[in-house]
Amino acid sequence: MDKECSAAVEERREHKSGFGGVVLLVSNDDELRDVVMEAAARNNVGVCDYTHISNFIAIGCFLAVVDPRMISPGDWANLCEWLREINLYGLKILLVRPSVHSAQIPKRYLLGAPEILDYEILKFLILRLRRALQGRLAVQDKKERQIRRLMYILYRLDTTSRIRVRDVVEEFSVTPRTVQRDLEALSMAGYVILETEEQGVYRFPEDYKVYEPYYG
């Protein structure tokens, strides 16, 4: 991956909170722009005008409406190479006219172009794609929050030798049942977690460290 692409990926990470709210417009057609703007506004999403191929990666758009004539052959080659190397979950590319470059775009990104691209079609596409991306991001966020809880539990067990369920509940604003599921997940992963005589309190065996299941 070249330096320009790496910089765009880093910029996308810094603006992760904005994912799911931008349509990238690659066209100088005023009529098409008006249709895209109206459909986007109807769904409460923003529209970003294309300035460089790094826009596809950096701004975190979920839909790119593209007139392929606006992108030079060299930039097409670079863009397709980037798209093959990295996974931009949720991004879909809609070409408003046929292009020889469409065969180079990984199929997971490409939308079939309708015969007539009007307001109703764009409004439907934006609504459907945004909802799909929001669903994927919600699942990812749930997994990330669980990972943070698991790391917290392991850290507490490793440094203080025990942990109380209520401590995790208070720290992450979750239910005791959620913490129990986290403890079960750690046990299934090979960590030896023992229940103490005090209800809701767990500990590691004596002299046990978290790295032992893998490196002990």
HELIX and SHEET records of a PDB file:
HELIX    1   1 LYS A    3  GLU A   14  1                                  12    
HELIX    2   2 LYS A   16  GLY A   18  5                                   3    
HELIX    3   3 ASP A   30  ARG A   42  1                                  13    
HELIX    4   4 ASN A   55  ALA A   58  1                                   4    
HELIX    5   5 PRO A   68  MET A   70  5                                   3    
HELIX    6   6 PRO A   73  GLU A   85  1                                  13    
HELIX    7   7 VAL A  100  GLN A  104  5                                   5    
HELIX    8   8 LYS A  107  TYR A  109  5                                   3    
HELIX    9   9 TYR A  119  THR A  160  1                                  42    
HELIX   10  10 VAL A  165  PHE A  172  1                                   8    
HELIX   11  11 PRO A  176  MET A  188  1                                  13    
HELIX   12  12 GLU A  212  TYR A  215  1                                   4    
SHEET    1   A 5 GLY A  46  ASP A  49  0                                        
SHEET    2   A 5 VAL A  22  VAL A  26  1                                        
SHEET    3   A 5 LEU A  63  VAL A  66  1                                        
SHEET    4   A 5 LYS A  92  LEU A  95  1                                        
SHEET    5   A 5 LEU A 110  LEU A 111  1                                        
SHEET    1   B 3 ARG A 162  ARG A 164  0                                        
SHEET    2   B 3 VAL A 201  ARG A 203 -1                                        
SHEET    3   B 3 LEU A 194  GLU A 195 -1                                        
END                                                                             
